[in-house]
Amino acid sequence: MKEEGKRSNKKCLLYVAAFVVFQTAIILVFALTVMRVKSPKLRFGTAAVGNFSTGTNNLPSFDLAAQVTVKNTNFGHFKYENSTLMILYGGFPVGEVAVLKGRTRARQTKKFDVVVAVSSSRLSSNPNFQNDINTGVLRLSSEGKLSGKVELMKVIKRKKSAEMSCTMGINLATRAVQDLKCK
């Protein structure tokens, strides 16, 4: 009778140990997949040129209407603060637009439209500017950063930033955006 009791105790202990190992494996998989927080992605989806005009010195000015996307691949929502997106030519700002604070839900992509007034009046002294005007393609870049927090299960909060760095060309003849590429 004592041997049966010892055998059942060993069996029970073996089941408890197997259960603990199984639970540890599940917690480890959960921590490595769901709980890992990545930085959201900020991109220009599409862009178009509107209200194109040339000033007195043949300097183009136009509105750049773009769709901005914030892609959140995390299992928690991303809340971001007010920010600014800038359009640059050769590192010099030619336009900017404010982005109001908002929230992108878990594993979702939020899309919103912005209109940037691009003015090249300050760039007439740039030596490459006249060359680009003569070739008919104005090379622009854009930069932006949305700082905020990713909140997992309303308990864990991690600071993350979505950053954008895009390049594009504005064809002055057709007044269209070409070669829009974002990193």
Secondary structure, 3 states (H helix, E strand, C coil): CHHHHHHHHHHHHHHHHHHHHHHHHHHHHHHHHCCCCCCCEEEEEEEEEEEEEECCCCCEEEEEEEEEEEECCCCCEEEECCEEEEEEECCEEEEEEEECCEEECCCCEEEEEEEEEEECHHHCCCHHHHHHHHHCEEEEEEEEEEEEEEEECCCEEEEEEEEEEEEEEEECCCCEEEEEEEC
